[in-house]
Amino acid sequence: MKTRTLPSRRELLRTGFRLATTAGSAAAFGHLGKKSALAQSTFPSAHPSAPPSYRALVCVFLSGGNDANNMVIPMSDSLTKGNAAIYRNVRGKLAVTHPLALGQTGYGLHPSMTALQGMFNQAANHVAILFNVGTLAAPIAGRDAYLAGKHSSPANLYSHSDQQVAWSWATFSSSTGGSGGTATNSRDQAPQQILALNSGLTMLQSSDGVLSNAMEVANRIRNATKGATLPLFPATGLGRQLSDAAALIQARNDVGASRQVFVASLGGFDTHTDDANAQAALLQELSDAVADFYQALADPSIQAANLVTLCTQSEFSRTFQLNGNGGTDHAWGGHHLIVGGAVKGGLYGTFPNLTPGGPSDADSDNRGIWFPTTGLDQYAATLAKWLGAPTPSLLATDLPNPVNFGSSPTLGFL
């Protein structure tokens, strides 16, 4: 396996770490900060020894609105309730002609995603695909009821900025106004460390009272990684971000937190034109970087494959029908990937009916804007529970919406 030497102290300082320990840091980092603080309150830091319960969450945000219709593709009519034929007929020239089969499930991945397909098809599958997720406070009874105004939709549903905030803060709430209260406020006041690297990666962890400035952080990482090497990552933007995340995870003993949250980003998914070519390159970058990251975590130098879960996010998916420019427009529910040693691989959630104007279509113009069947808060609650947040407190104060989805508000992929 090819390796790279970890950064020197000078190189670490050159990356321009920013560290914040103010009361507002968790809020500035969005709802991920609340989840990290809540998990830290349950599993406090044990610096300088590595906490035996260490866990990390890595979120990859697909900025611009990923066309999930061409990331996960129905291949078999008998296994996908007729969706395969509808997909080919409606998507037309944008339809993927040779998707990569996900075992015998009847679904496939975009042909650029060979690395993740290979991981999914392994006997020990640690890749989960969650169907049709979106900002949703409660289940929608049906198309007619929604179009009649009997169900509210998120504010500014098709706005990039508003939906990016909704995904990063998980602020889409029920009519009661969302979460709050003393427990939430106290967690929001927990000192947080936010480190932003020039690669674009951001790390959040609760302060342990020891690391107080960027120089100390850089020195701790330098000492922990002296002479060590990491597997090589793709020379791409996302590859560099996940390489930095792997280095910080490897140095977890000296970074001094039992829980960490990393946010990486991959832009370019706002494919109003030339959807097919633009998305193909982006999905390959995603697939290759995530697969190499997972391989790096399993390396003896890190040994954290079971301690780290990676998930994707995106503000929304895109319309099933094409626009006049060979692209697609802003939509709603989309599919997401979860990868890690603790992940129970497979397919989760409910795939939409792909009939334009059919029961899954929220658009009065019948372009194929899918109602989410899994709420964002369900997704977030499942990740937060694995990260260590106690479920009763989590659902009572931070993520009130999952209880609207029945007796099992969290999902089964972790």
BELMO-V941593 format. One record per pair of residues at least 6 apart in sequence whose C-alpha atoms are under 7 Angstrom apart, sorted by the first residue. I is the first residue (numbers start at 1). J is the second residue. D is the distance in Angstrom with one decimal. If there is no record, write none. Layout:
i=I j=J d=D
i=I j=J d=D
This chain:
i=1 j=231 d=6.6
i=2 j=231 d=5.7
i=2 j=232 d=5.6
i=3 j=229 d=6.0
i=3 j=230 d=5.1
i=3 j=231 d=4.1
i=3 j=232 d=4.8
i=4 j=229 d=5.4
i=4 j=230 d=5.3
i=4 j=231 d=6.1
i=4 j=232 d=5.6
i=5 j=228 d=6.3
i=5 j=229 d=4.5
i=5 j=230 d=6.4
i=6 j=225 d=6.5
i=6 j=228 d=6.2
i=6 j=229 d=5.6
i=6 j=230 d=6.7
i=8 j=222 d=6.3
i=9 j=218 d=6.4
i=9 j=219 d=6.6
i=9 j=222 d=5.3
i=12 j=218 d=6.0
i=13 j=218 d=6.3
i=15 j=197 d=5.6
i=15 j=198 d=5.2
i=16 j=197 d=6.1
i=16 j=198 d=6.5
i=17 j=195 d=5.4
i=17 j=196 d=5.4
i=17 j=197 d=5.6
i=17 j=214 d=6.0
i=18 j=194 d=6.7
i=18 j=195 d=4.9
i=18 j=196 d=5.5
i=18 j=214 d=6.4
i=19 j=193 d=5.6
i=19 j=194 d=5.1
i=19 j=195 d=5.1
i=19 j=213 d=6.3
i=19 j=214 d=5.8
i=20 j=192 d=6.6
i=20 j=193 d=5.1
i=20 j=194 d=5.5
i=21 j=191 d=5.1
i=21 j=192 d=5.1
i=21 j=193 d=5.4
i=21 j=207 d=7.0
i=22 j=191 d=6.0
i=22 j=192 d=7.0
i=23 j=189 d=4.7
i=23 j=190 d=6.3
i=23 j=191 d=5.7
i=24 j=189 d=6.7
i=25 j=192 d=5.6
i=26 j=33 d=4.4
i=26 j=34 d=6.2
i=26 j=188 d=5.8
i=26 j=192 d=5.9
i=27 j=33 d=6.4
i=27 j=188 d=6.4
i=30 j=168 d=5.7
i=30 j=169 d=4.4
i=31 j=168 d=6.2
i=31 j=169 d=4.1
i=31 j=170 d=5.9
i=32 j=168 d=6.9
i=32 j=169 d=6.9
i=33 j=204 d=7.0
i=34 j=187 d=6.6
i=34 j=188 d=6.2
i=35 j=384 d=5.9
i=35 j=389 d=6.8
i=36 j=205 d=6.6
i=36 j=259 d=6.4
i=36 j=260 d=6.7
i=36 j=261 d=6.7
i=37 j=187 d=5.9
i=37 j=190 d=6.5
i=37 j=206 d=6.1
i=38 j=187 d=6.3
i=38 j=389 d=5.5
i=39 j=259 d=6.8
i=39 j=387 d=6.2
i=39 j=388 d=4.7
i=39 j=389 d=4.4
i=40 j=206 d=6.7
i=40 j=258 d=6.7
i=40 j=259 d=6.1
i=42 j=388 d=6.8
i=42 j=389 d=6.8
i=43 j=258 d=6.5
i=44 j=258 d=6.4
i=45 j=51 d=6.5
i=45 j=208 d=6.2
i=45 j=256 d=6.4
i=45 j=257 d=4.9
i=45 j=258 d=5.0
i=46 j=256 d=6.9
i=47 j=256 d=4.8
i=48 j=253 d=6.1
i=48 j=254 d=5.9
i=48 j=256 d=6.0
i=49 j=253 d=5.5
i=50 j=252 d=6.5
i=50 j=253 d=4.3
i=51 j=258 d=5.4
i=53 j=258 d=6.5
i=54 j=258 d=4.5
i=54 j=259 d=5.8
i=54 j=307 d=6.6
i=55 j=258 d=6.5
i=55 j=259 d=5.3
i=55 j=260 d=6.8
i=55 j=307 d=4.8
i=55 j=308 d=5.7
i=55 j=387 d=6.2
i=56 j=259 d=5.6
i=56 j=260 d=4.7
i=56 j=261 d=5.7
i=56 j=307 d=6.4
i=56 j=308 d=4.7
i=56 j=309 d=6.5
i=56 j=387 d=7.0
i=57 j=260 d=6.4
i=57 j=261 d=4.8
i=57 j=262 d=6.2
i=57 j=308 d=5.8
i=57 j=309 d=5.1
i=57 j=310 d=5.9
i=58 j=261 d=5.9
i=58 j=262 d=4.6
i=58 j=263 d=5.9
i=58 j=309 d=6.2
i=58 j=310 d=4.5
i=58 j=311 d=6.3
i=59 j=262 d=6.1
i=59 j=263 d=4.8
i=59 j=264 d=6.1
i=59 j=310 d=5.8
i=59 j=311 d=5.0
i=59 j=312 d=5.7
i=59 j=313 d=6.9
i=60 j=263 d=6.0
i=60 j=264 d=4.8
i=60 j=265 d=5.3
i=60 j=311 d=6.2
i=60 j=312 d=4.8
i=60 j=313 d=6.1
i=61 j=264 d=6.2
i=61 j=265 d=4.6
i=61 j=266 d=6.2
i=61 j=312 d=5.8
i=61 j=313 d=4.6
i=61 j=314 d=5.5
i=62 j=265 d=6.1
i=62 j=266 d=5.1
i=62 j=267 d=5.9
i=62 j=269 d=6.7
i=62 j=313 d=6.0
i=62 j=314 d=4.8
i=63 j=265 d=6.8
i=63 j=266 d=6.0
i=63 j=267 d=4.6
i=63 j=268 d=6.5
i=63 j=269 d=5.9
i=63 j=314 d=5.9
i=63 j=315 d=7.0
i=64 j=160 d=6.8
i=64 j=267 d=6.4
i=64 j=268 d=6.0
i=64 j=269 d=4.4
i=64 j=270 d=4.2
i=65 j=269 d=5.4
i=65 j=270 d=5.6
i=65 j=314 d=5.5
i=65 j=315 d=5.4
i=65 j=316 d=4.9
i=65 j=317 d=5.2
i=65 j=318 d=6.6
i=66 j=269 d=5.1
i=66 j=314 d=6.3
i=66 j=316 d=6.8
i=66 j=317 d=5.2
i=66 j=318 d=6.8
i=67 j=317 d=5.0
i=67 j=318 d=4.9
i=68 j=317 d=5.7
i=68 j=334 d=5.3
i=68 j=335 d=5.5
i=69 j=320 d=6.7
i=70 j=96 d=6.7
i=70 j=110 d=6.3
i=71 j=109 d=5.5
i=71 j=110 d=5.0
i=72 j=107 d=6.8
i=72 j=108 d=5.7
i=72 j=109 d=4.9
i=72 j=110 d=6.6
i=73 j=99 d=6.9
i=73 j=107 d=5.5
i=73 j=108 d=5.1
i=73 j=109 d=6.1
i=74 j=80 d=6.2
i=74 j=83 d=6.1
i=74 j=84 d=4.8
i=74 j=106 d=6.2
i=74 j=107 d=4.5
i=74 j=108 d=6.4
i=75 j=84 d=5.1
i=75 j=106 d=5.3
i=75 j=107 d=5.2
i=75 j=108 d=6.5
i=76 j=84 d=5.7
i=76 j=106 d=4.9
i=77 j=83 d=6.0
i=77 j=84 d=5.1
i=77 j=85 d=6.6
i=79 j=106 d=5.3
i=80 j=106 d=6.4
i=83 j=353 d=6.7
i=83 j=354 d=5.9
i=86 j=354 d=6.5
i=86 j=355 d=6.7
i=87 j=354 d=6.9
i=88 j=95 d=5.8
i=90 j=321 d=6.5
i=91 j=320 d=6.8
i=91 j=321 d=6.1
i=91 j=322 d=6.8
i=94 j=276 d=6.1
i=98 j=111 d=6.5
i=99 j=108 d=5.2
i=99 j=109 d=5.4
i=99 j=110 d=5.2
i=99 j=111 d=5.1
i=100 j=108 d=4.8
i=100 j=109 d=5.0
i=100 j=110 d=6.3
i=100 j=111 d=5.5
i=100 j=117 d=6.7
i=101 j=107 d=6.1
i=101 j=108 d=4.2
i=101 j=109 d=6.6
i=102 j=108 d=5.0
i=102 j=117 d=6.5
i=102 j=120 d=6.7
i=102 j=121 d=6.3
i=103 j=121 d=5.8
i=109 j=117 d=6.8
i=112 j=280 d=5.9
i=112 j=283 d=6.2
i=112 j=284 d=4.8
i=113 j=283 d=6.3
i=113 j=284 d=5.4
i=113 j=287 d=5.2
i=115 j=287 d=5.8
i=115 j=288 d=5.9
i=115 j=291 d=6.0
i=116 j=287 d=5.6
i=116 j=291 d=6.2
i=119 j=125 d=6.3
i=119 j=127 d=6.8
i=120 j=126 d=6.7
i=120 j=127 d=5.3
i=120 j=345 d=7.0
i=125 j=345 d=4.9
i=126 j=339 d=5.8
i=126 j=340 d=5.7
i=126 j=341 d=5.8
i=126 j=343 d=5.0
i=126 j=344 d=5.7
i=126 j=345 d=4.4
i=127 j=338 d=5.9
i=127 j=339 d=4.7
i=127 j=340 d=6.9
i=127 j=343 d=6.6
i=127 j=345 d=4.5
i=127 j=346 d=6.5
i=128 j=337 d=5.8
i=128 j=338 d=5.1
i=128 j=339 d=6.4
i=128 j=343 d=6.8
i=128 j=344 d=6.6
i=128 j=345 d=4.4
i=128 j=346 d=4.8
i=128 j=347 d=5.9
i=128 j=413 d=6.5
i=129 j=335 d=6.9
i=129 j=336 d=5.7
i=129 j=337 d=4.8
i=129 j=338 d=6.4
i=129 j=346 d=6.3
i=129 j=347 d=5.0
i=129 j=348 d=6.1
i=130 j=335 d=5.6
i=130 j=336 d=5.2
i=130 j=337 d=6.4
i=130 j=347 d=6.2
i=130 j=348 d=4.7
i=130 j=349 d=5.6
i=131 j=334 d=6.6
i=131 j=335 d=4.5
i=131 j=336 d=6.7
i=131 j=348 d=6.1
i=131 j=349 d=5.0
i=131 j=350 d=5.6
i=131 j=351 d=5.5
i=132 j=333 d=4.8
i=132 j=334 d=4.4
i=132 j=335 d=4.9
i=132 j=350 d=6.6
i=132 j=351 d=6.2
i=132 j=352 d=6.9
i=132 j=372 d=5.1
i=132 j=373 d=5.8
i=132 j=374 d=6.2
i=133 j=333 d=5.0
i=133 j=334 d=5.3
i=133 j=335 d=6.0
i=133 j=372 d=5.1
i=133 j=373 d=6.3
i=133 j=374 d=4.7
i=133 j=375 d=5.7
i=133 j=376 d=6.1
i=134 j=316 d=7.0
i=134 j=332 d=6.3
i=134 j=333 d=4.6
i=134 j=334 d=6.6
i=134 j=372 d=5.0
i=134 j=374 d=6.5
i=134 j=375 d=5.4
i=134 j=376 d=5.2
i=135 j=154 d=6.6
i=135 j=172 d=6.3
i=135 j=375 d=5.8
i=135 j=376 d=5.1
i=136 j=372 d=6.8
i=136 j=375 d=4.8
i=136 j=376 d=6.4
i=137 j=172 d=6.8
i=137 j=173 d=5.8
i=137 j=174 d=5.4
i=137 j=375 d=6.6
i=137 j=401 d=5.4
i=138 j=401 d=6.8
i=138 j=404 d=5.4
i=138 j=405 d=6.3
i=139 j=373 d=6.8
i=139 j=405 d=6.5
i=140 j=146 d=7.0
i=140 j=151 d=6.6
i=142 j=359 d=6.5
i=143 j=359 d=5.5
i=143 j=360 d=6.7
i=143 j=361 d=6.6
i=143 j=362 d=6.0
i=145 j=151 d=6.9
i=154 j=172 d=6.5
i=156 j=162 d=6.3
i=157 j=163 d=6.5
i=158 j=330 d=5.7
i=158 j=331 d=6.6
i=160 j=315 d=6.5
i=163 j=315 d=5.0
i=164 j=315 d=5.0
i=166 j=172 d=5.9
i=167 j=315 d=6.3
i=170 j=377 d=6.6
i=173 j=401 d=6.6
i=174 j=401 d=6.4
i=178 j=400 d=6.7
i=179 j=397 d=5.1
i=179 j=398 d=5.1
i=179 j=399 d=6.5
i=179 j=400 d=6.4
i=180 j=397 d=5.8
i=180 j=398 d=7.0
i=181 j=397 d=6.8
i=184 j=397 d=6.1
i=184 j=398 d=6.6
i=191 j=206 d=6.0
i=191 j=207 d=5.4
i=192 j=204 d=6.9
i=192 j=205 d=5.8
i=192 j=206 d=4.3
i=192 j=207 d=5.1
i=193 j=204 d=5.6
i=193 j=205 d=5.3
i=193 j=206 d=5.8
i=193 j=207 d=5.6
i=194 j=202 d=7.0
i=194 j=203 d=5.7
i=194 j=204 d=4.7
i=194 j=205 d=6.8
i=195 j=202 d=5.6
i=195 j=203 d=5.1
i=195 j=204 d=6.6
i=196 j=202 d=4.4
i=196 j=203 d=6.4
i=199 j=240 d=6.1
i=199 j=241 d=5.4
i=200 j=241 d=6.2
i=200 j=264 d=6.5
i=201 j=241 d=5.1
i=201 j=262 d=6.9
i=201 j=263 d=5.8
i=201 j=264 d=4.9
i=202 j=262 d=5.6
i=202 j=263 d=5.2
i=202 j=264 d=6.7
i=203 j=260 d=7.0
i=203 j=261 d=5.8
i=203 j=262 d=4.5
i=203 j=263 d=6.5
i=204 j=260 d=5.8
i=204 j=261 d=5.2
i=204 j=262 d=6.3
i=205 j=257 d=6.4
i=205 j=259 d=6.3
i=205 j=260 d=4.8
i=205 j=261 d=6.5
i=206 j=257 d=6.8
i=208 j=256 d=6.9
i=208 j=257 d=6.9
i=211 j=217 d=6.2
i=217 j=255 d=7.0
i=220 j=254 d=5.6
i=220 j=255 d=6.6
i=221 j=251 d=5.9
i=221 j=254 d=6.6
i=221 j=255 d=6.8
i=224 j=251 d=5.5
i=224 j=254 d=6.4
i=225 j=251 d=6.5
i=231 j=296 d=5.8
i=233 j=239 d=5.4
i=233 j=240 d=6.9
i=233 j=243 d=6.2
i=233 j=289 d=6.7
i=233 j=292 d=6.2
i=234 j=289 d=6.2
i=238 j=265 d=6.9
i=238 j=266 d=6.2
i=238 j=289 d=6.4
i=239 j=289 d=5.0
i=241 j=264 d=6.2
i=242 j=293 d=6.3
i=246 j=297 d=6.9
i=250 j=302 d=4.9
i=269 j=279 d=6.6
i=271 j=327 d=5.7
i=271 j=328 d=6.2
i=272 j=325 d=7.0
i=272 j=327 d=4.4
i=272 j=328 d=5.0
i=272 j=329 d=5.7
i=273 j=325 d=5.2
i=273 j=326 d=5.3
i=273 j=327 d=4.1
i=274 j=326 d=5.3
i=274 j=327 d=5.3
i=275 j=326 d=6.4
i=275 j=327 d=4.6
i=275 j=328 d=6.9
i=294 j=305 d=6.5
i=294 j=340 d=6.9
i=297 j=303 d=5.8
i=297 j=304 d=5.0
i=297 j=305 d=4.7
i=298 j=304 d=6.1
i=298 j=305 d=4.9
i=305 j=340 d=6.3
i=305 j=341 d=5.1
i=306 j=340 d=6.4
i=306 j=341 d=4.1
i=306 j=342 d=5.2
i=308 j=340 d=6.0
i=309 j=339 d=5.8
i=309 j=340 d=4.6
i=310 j=338 d=5.6
i=310 j=339 d=5.1
i=310 j=340 d=6.2
i=311 j=337 d=5.6
i=311 j=338 d=4.4
i=311 j=339 d=6.4
i=312 j=336 d=5.6
i=312 j=337 d=5.5
i=312 j=338 d=6.7
i=313 j=336 d=6.8
i=316 j=330 d=6.9
i=316 j=331 d=6.0
i=316 j=332 d=4.9
i=316 j=333 d=6.2
i=316 j=334 d=6.4
i=317 j=330 d=6.5
i=317 j=331 d=5.2
i=317 j=332 d=5.4
i=317 j=333 d=5.8
i=317 j=334 d=4.9
i=318 j=328 d=5.8
i=318 j=329 d=5.3
i=318 j=330 d=4.7
i=318 j=331 d=4.4
i=318 j=332 d=6.9
i=319 j=328 d=5.5
i=319 j=329 d=5.3
i=319 j=330 d=6.1
i=319 j=331 d=5.2
i=319 j=367 d=6.0
i=319 j=368 d=5.3
i=319 j=369 d=5.4
i=320 j=367 d=6.1
i=320 j=368 d=4.6
i=320 j=369 d=6.7
i=321 j=328 d=6.9
i=321 j=367 d=5.2
i=321 j=368 d=6.2
i=322 j=328 d=5.0
i=323 j=329 d=7.0
i=331 j=369 d=5.0
i=332 j=369 d=5.8
i=332 j=370 d=5.9
i=332 j=371 d=6.6
i=332 j=372 d=6.9
i=333 j=370 d=5.3
i=333 j=371 d=5.7
i=333 j=372 d=4.4
i=342 j=414 d=6.3
i=343 j=413 d=5.7
i=343 j=414 d=5.1
i=344 j=413 d=5.0
i=344 j=414 d=5.9
i=345 j=413 d=6.8
i=349 j=374 d=6.6
i=350 j=373 d=6.3
i=352 j=360 d=5.8
i=352 j=370 d=6.7
i=353 j=359 d=6.8
i=353 j=360 d=5.5
i=356 j=366 d=5.0
i=356 j=367 d=5.8
i=356 j=368 d=4.9
i=357 j=366 d=4.3
i=357 j=368 d=6.8
i=360 j=370 d=5.3
i=360 j=371 d=5.7
i=361 j=368 d=5.2
i=361 j=369 d=5.2
i=361 j=370 d=4.9
i=361 j=371 d=6.3
i=362 j=369 d=5.3
i=362 j=370 d=5.8
i=362 j=371 d=5.8
i=363 j=369 d=5.6
i=377 j=399 d=6.0
i=377 j=401 d=6.2
i=377 j=402 d=5.8
i=378 j=402 d=5.0
i=378 j=409 d=6.0
i=378 j=410 d=5.4
i=378 j=411 d=6.8
i=381 j=399 d=6.8
i=381 j=410 d=6.0
i=382 j=410 d=4.9
i=382 j=411 d=5.8
i=385 j=391 d=6.2
i=386 j=414 d=6.7
i=402 j=409 d=4.7
i=403 j=409 d=5.3
